Amino acid sequence: MKRPVKSWNGRSGLAKVDLYTRVTAYMLLWAAVLVLGLLLLIRPIRHEAPLLLVVVAPLLNLANGVLCHRFLHRAMDAYLRPGTVLPPREVLPAAAVTAATATAVLLEAATADVAGALPGMLGAALVPFLAGHCLILPRRTVAVHQALLAGVLLVFVPLTERDTAQGVTTVLSVVFITGWLAVTVRLSLWVLGVVFELREARDVQARLAVAEERLRFGRDLHDILGRNLSVIALKSELAVQLARRERPEAVDQMIEVQRIAQESQREVRDVVRGYREADLRVELEGARGVLDAAGIDCSVASPGPALDLPAEVQAALGWVVRETTTNVLRHGDARRCAIAVREEEGTVLLTVENDGVRTGAGGGDGSGAAGSLGGGGDGGDDGSGAGAGTGLVGLRERLAAVGGTLDAGPGDDGTFLVTARIPVARAGVGR
């Protein structure tokens, strides 16, 4: 089953860079094929060259383009995956047809007066293969091969009945054309490789941040439960021994066990609350920093200290900011995101709007980047009074705990808009 071809707007930023780089390399290859095809049709060649060469040379040029296109595709994939070595069967056919095409060009130049067209013809014949050749070998090896190519041309170009000056000029022109191509293609793929590495590093950094937070959370739970469970085990063992002796102190020990268990439950809830609650101002600054680092223009409009919200309301709105920001990064292809917090008609209003919506990419109440918030919640209890998780359902539960509502759907001009409202009277907004 073939994968559907994505449109330009349906691709991520990384996919666009990858497509642009590859298409540019292919265009250089086929531009060379087109140039040589046109030069093979000039009047001197048609009238003076042998008929066999007039017919065979264009066919070789076309075969050169097809085989070298496939070779270039494999070479780019190998360059972007360090350690990959192309087998000879991927290289030799393209090299052979390139050599045959260049030979046909030299034979035509020897039998027809092509004047100053020979450098362009030879360069165009060699470019399709050398576009991939420069990617599969180390830089020094490519430079050595360029020097060997110049030496070979210095031997064969004079056979086309050109004087020394014309021969040297032709060779230098061909070396310049192929050298420029090698630098251009290799530099373009190097930039693409750096982009891939940065994306991978960013993913690794995100995973490490999650792992570090999990370790912190696990360490806190271990410190609390490990200590208290040890005390509970000791006191329970003591209570058993006292109960077997029918000592009244056993009741006191079990009361102490109950107290420690209740205290442990409260401490665990405090840890979970600290782990999961979100501060609105911190989340707004965090969203700006994360989106800016991802190349997304993020604007945040907030009244700052002038808007005094209770902790539970800030936590609910902070989760809206956190979830929408995460989904803009994961599921959208946004270039712009606007976040605003304000009072409007007796409510505290939080809006998050982004462009770069992918149709059908999300779930929940809408499509697009933020629309993917429709995933189910984790059902945990963070101590805020809402059994809230992530996604639209979880966010609505968090907002409902403070009397708020959440709307999500397409906005203007192909954007996606998430709006959270909390009544001022129930939010307890200070003046």
C-alpha positions in Angstrom: 0.0 0.0 0.0 1.5 3.3 -1.1 1.7 6.2 1.3 -0.3 9.2 0.4 1.9 12.1 -1.0 1.8 15.0 1.5 1.4 18.5 0.3 4.0 21.2 1.1 1.8 22.6 3.9 1.2 19.1 5.2 4.9 18.6 6.0 6.8 19.5 9.1 9.6 22.1 9.0 12.2 19.3 9.0 10.5 17.5 6.2 10.3 20.7 4.1 14.1 21.2 4.5 14.7 17.6 3.6 12.5 17.8 0.5 13.9 21.2 -0.6 17.5 19.9 -0.4 16.8 16.7 -2.3 14.8 18.4 -5.0 17.5 21.0 -5.5 20.1 18.2 -6.0 17.8 16.5 -8.4 17.3 19.7 -10.3 21.0 20.2 -10.7 21.3 16.7 -12.1 18.5 17.0 -14.6 19.5 20.6 -15.6 22.8 19.1 -16.6 21.0 16.4 -18.6 18.9 19.0 -20.3 21.8 21.2 -21.2 23.8 18.4 -22.7 20.7 17.2 -24.6 20.3 20.7 -26.2 24.0 21.0 -27.0 23.9 17.6 -28.7 21.4 19.1 -31.1 23.5 22.0 -32.3 24.1 22.4 -36.0 27.7 21.3 -36.3 27.1 18.0 -34.5 24.0 17.2 -36.6 25.8 17.9 -39.9 29.4 16.8 -39.2 29.3 14.1 -36.6 28.7 10.4 -37.6 25.1 9.4 -37.7 25.7 6.7 -35.1 27.0 9.2 -32.6 24.2 11.7 -33.3 21.7 9.0 -32.4 23.5 7.2 -29.6 24.8 10.2 -27.7 21.3 11.6 -26.7 20.2 8.1 -25.7 23.3 7.7 -23.5 22.6 11.2 -22.0 19.1 10.1 -21.1 20.3 6.8 -19.6 22.9 8.7 -17.7 20.2 10.9 -16.1 18.0 8.0 -15.1 20.8 5.8 -13.6 22.5 8.8 -11.9 19.2 9.9 -10.4 18.9 6.6 -8.7 22.5 6.7 -7.6 22.1 10.2 -6.2 19.1 9.1 -4.2 21.0 6.2 -2.7 24.0 8.5 -2.1 22.0 11.1 -0.2 20.4 8.4 2.0 23.9 7.0 2.7 25.4 10.4 3.6 22.6 11.1 6.1 23.2 7.7 7.8 26.8 7.7 8.8 28.5 4.3 8.4 26.4 3.3 5.4 28.4 2.0 2.5 26.9 1.7 -1.0 27.6 -1.7 -2.7 29.3 -1.6 -6.1 26.1 -2.6 -7.9 24.7 0.8 -6.9 27.7 2.8 -8.2 29.2 0.9 -11.2 26.2 1.2 -13.6 26.0 5.0 -13.1 29.8 5.3 -13.5 29.8 3.2 -16.7 27.1 5.1 -18.4 28.7 8.5 -17.4 32.0 7.3 -18.9 30.2 6.2 -22.1 28.4 9.6 -22.3 31.7 11.6 -21.8 33.4 9.4 -24.5 30.6 10.0 -26.9 31.0 13.8 -26.3 34.7 13.6 -27.0 34.2 11.6 -30.2 31.7 14.1 -31.4 34.0 17.0 -30.6 36.8 15.2 -32.6 34.5 14.9 -35.7 32.6 18.2 -35.5 33.5 21.8 -34.9 31.8 22.5 -31.6 33.8 25.6 -30.9 33.4 26.7 -27.3 30.7 24.2 -26.4 33.0 21.4 -25.4 33.5 22.5 -21.7 29.8 22.8 -21.2 29.2 19.4 -22.9 31.8 17.6 -20.8 30.7 19.3 -17.6 27.1 18.4 -18.2 28.0 14.8 -19.0 30.0 14.4 -15.7 27.7 16.3 -13.3 25.0 13.7 -12.9 27.4 11.1 -11.6 29.6 13.4 -9.6 26.6 14.8 -7.7 26.3 11.5 -5.9 30.0 10.6 -6.1 30.9 13.5 -3.8 28.6 12.2 -1.1 29.8 8.6 -0.7 33.5 9.3 -0.3 35.6 11.4 2.2 36.4 14.9 1.2 40.1 14.2 0.5 39.3 11.3 -1.7 36.8 13.4 -3.7 39.6 16.0 -4.1 42.0 13.3 -5.3 39.4 12.0 -7.8 38.9 15.5 -9.1 42.7 15.8 -9.7 42.7 12.4 -11.5 39.8 13.6 -13.6 41.7 16.7 -14.6 44.7 14.5 -15.6 42.5 12.2 -17.7 41.0 15.2 -19.5 44.4 16.6 -20.1 45.2 13.4 -22.0 42.0 13.0 -24.0 40.9 16.6 -24.8 43.9 17.3 -27.0 42.8 14.4 -29.2 39.9 16.5 -30.3 42.4 18.5 -32.4 42.5 21.5 -30.0 45.6 23.5 -29.3 47.2 23.5 -25.9 45.5 26.7 -24.7 42.1 25.5 -25.8 42.7 22.1 -24.1 43.9 23.6 -20.8 40.9 26.1 -20.8 38.5 23.2 -21.4 40.0 21.1 -18.6 40.0 24.0 -16.2 36.4 24.8 -17.0 35.2 21.3 -16.5 37.1 21.0 -13.2 35.6 24.2 -12.0 32.0 23.1 -13.0 32.4 19.7 -11.3 34.2 21.1 -8.3 31.5 23.7 -7.7 28.9 21.0 -8.0 30.7 18.8 -5.4 31.0 21.7 -2.9 27.4 22.8 -3.4 25.8 19.3 -3.1 28.0 18.2 -0.2 27.4 21.5 1.7 23.7 21.2 1.2 23.6 17.7 2.5 25.8 18.6 5.4 23.4 21.4 6.4 20.5 18.9 6.2 22.5 16.4 8.4 23.1 19.1 11.0 19.3 19.9 11.0 18.6 16.2 11.6 21.1 16.0 14.4 19.6 19.1 16.1 16.2 17.6 15.9 17.5 14.3 17.3 19.3 16.2 20.1 16.1 18.1 20.9 14.1 14.9 21.2 16.8 13.4 23.4 16.8 16.5 25.6 13.1 16.2 26.0 13.3 12.5 26.9 16.1 13.2 29.4 14.0 16.0 31.0 11.1 13.6 31.4 13.4 10.9 32.8 15.0 13.3 35.2 11.6 14.5 36.5 10.5 10.9 36.9 13.6 10.1 38.9 13.0 13.1 41.1 9.4 12.1 41.6 10.4 8.5 42.4 13.1 9.7 44.8 10.7 11.8 46.7 8.2 9.0 46.9 11.0 6.6 48.1 12.1 9.0 50.8 8.6 9.4 52.1 7.2 5.9 51.8 10.5 4.1 52.6 10.8 5.8 55.9 7.2 5.7 56.9 6.6 2.1 55.8 9.6 1.0 57.8 8.1 2.6 60.9 4.7 1.1 60.1 6.3 -2.4 59.8 8.1 -2.1 63.1 5.1 -0.7 65.0 2.8 -3.4 63.5 5.3 -6.1 64.5 5.4 -4.6 68.0 1.6 -4.4 68.1 1.4 -8.1 67.2 3.7 -9.1 69.9 1.8 -7.0 72.5 -1.5 -8.4 71.3 -0.3 -11.9 71.8 0.6 -11.0 75.4 -2.8 -9.4 75.7 -1.1 -6.1 76.6 -3.3 -3.0 76.2 -0.4 -1.1 74.7 -1.1 -2.9 71.4 -4.1 -0.6 70.8 -1.9 2.4 71.2 0.6 1.0 68.7 -2.1 0.4 66.1 -3.4 3.9 66.6 0.1 5.2 65.9 0.3 3.0 62.8 -3.0 4.5 61.6 -1.7 8.0 62.2 1.5 7.3 60.3 -0.4 5.8 57.4 -2.7 8.8 57.2 0.3 11.1 57.4 2.0 9.2 54.6 -1.1 9.5 52.4 -1.1 13.3 52.9 2.6 13.6 52.2 2.3 11.5 49.0 -0.6 13.8 47.9 1.6 16.8 48.5 4.3 15.3 46.4 1.9 14.5 43.6 0.3 17.9 43.8 3.7 19.6 43.5 4.6 17.3 40.6 1.4 17.9 38.6 0.2 21.4 39.5 1.1 24.2 37.0 1.7 27.8 37.8 0.2 30.1 35.2 3.0 32.7 35.0 5.7 30.0 34.9 3.8 28.1 32.2 3.4 31.3 30.1 7.1 32.0 30.2 7.9 28.4 29.6 5.6 28.3 26.6 7.2 31.4 25.1 10.7 30.0 25.6 9.9 26.5 24.2 8.1 27.8 21.1 10.7 30.4 20.4 13.4 27.7 20.6 11.4 25.7 18.1 11.4 28.6 15.7 7.7 29.5 16.3 6.9 33.1 16.9 5.2 33.2 20.2 3.4 36.3 21.6 2.1 36.3 25.2 -0.3 39.0 26.4 -0.9 38.8 30.2 -1.7 41.5 32.8 0.9 39.9 35.0 0.6 40.7 38.7 -2.5 42.9 38.1 -4.5 39.6 37.6 -4.5 38.0 41.0 -5.8 34.4 40.8 -6.1 31.7 43.4 -3.6 28.8 43.2 -6.2 26.3 42.0 -7.3 28.6 39.1 -3.7 29.3 38.1 -3.0 25.5 38.1 -6.1 24.9 35.9 -5.1 27.6 33.4 -1.5 26.6 33.5 -2.4 23.1 32.4 -4.3 24.6 29.4 -1.1 26.5 28.4 1.1 23.4 29.0 -1.1 21.0 27.0 -1.8 23.3 24.1 1.9 24.3 23.8 2.9 20.6 23.8 0.5 19.8 21.0 1.5 22.7 18.9 5.0 21.3 18.9 4.0 17.7 18.4 1.2 17.8 16.0 1.2 21.2 14.2 3.4 22.9 11.7 3.0 26.3 13.3 4.9 29.4 12.5 3.0 31.6 14.9 1.3 31.1 18.2 -0.6 33.8 20.3 -1.4 33.3 24.0 -3.5 35.9 25.9 -4.9 36.1 29.4 -7.4 38.9 30.2 -10.6 39.7 32.0 -13.7 40.0 29.8 -17.3 40.3 30.7 -17.0 38.9 34.2 -14.7 36.0 33.3 -11.0 35.3 33.2 -10.3 34.4 29.6 -7.3 32.4 28.3 -6.9 32.0 24.5 -4.2 30.0 22.6 -4.3 30.4 18.8 -1.8 28.9 16.4 -1.5 28.5 12.6 0.0 25.5 10.7 -3.1 23.3 11.3 -2.9 19.8 9.8 -6.3 18.7 8.7 -7.3 15.4 10.5 -4.1 15.4 12.6 -5.9 15.7 15.8 -8.7 14.3 17.8 -11.1 15.6 20.3 -13.3 18.5 19.2 -11.3 19.6 16.3 -8.6 18.9 13.8 -5.1 20.4 13.6 -2.3 21.0 16.0 -4.2 21.8 19.2 -7.1 19.6 18.1 -5.0 16.6 19.1 -5.8 17.5 22.7 -8.6 15.1 22.5 -6.7 12.2 24.0 -7.9 10.6 27.2 -6.8 11.7 30.6 -4.6 9.8 33.0 -7.3 9.8 35.6 -4.9 10.8 38.4 -5.8 12.8 41.5 -3.6 15.8 41.9 -5.3 17.1 44.9 -7.0 19.9 43.1 -10.4 18.3 43.4 -10.5 17.2 39.7 -9.8 13.7 38.6 -8.1 15.4 35.7 -5.7 14.0 33.2 -4.5 15.3 29.8 -6.4 16.1 26.6 -9.6 18.0 26.2 -11.5 15.8 28.7 -8.9 16.2 31.4 -8.6 20.0 30.8 -12.4 20.4 31.0 -12.5 18.5 34.3 -9.8 20.8 35.7 -11.6 23.9 34.6 -15.0 22.5 35.8 -13.5 22.2 39.3 -13.2 26.0 39.4 -16.4 26.7 37.4 -14.7 27.1 34.1 -15.3 25.9 30.5 -13.1 25.0 27.6 -13.8 25.5 23.8 -11.5 24.2 21.0 -12.0 24.4 17.3 -10.9 26.1 14.0 -10.3 29.8 14.2 -9.9 32.4 11.5 -7.7 32.0 8.5 -6.9 28.3 9.0 -5.9 28.7 12.7 -6.8 26.6 15.7 -8.2 28.3 18.8 -8.4 27.0 22.3 -10.4 29.2 24.7 -10.7 28.7 28.5 -13.1 30.7 30.6 -13.5 30.9 34.3 -16.2 33.2 35.9 -14.6 36.0 38.0 -17.1 35.6 40.8 -16.2 31.9 41.3 -12.5 32.4 40.5 -12.2 35.0 43.3 -10.1 37.4 41.2 -8.6 40.1 43.4 -8.8 43.8 42.7 
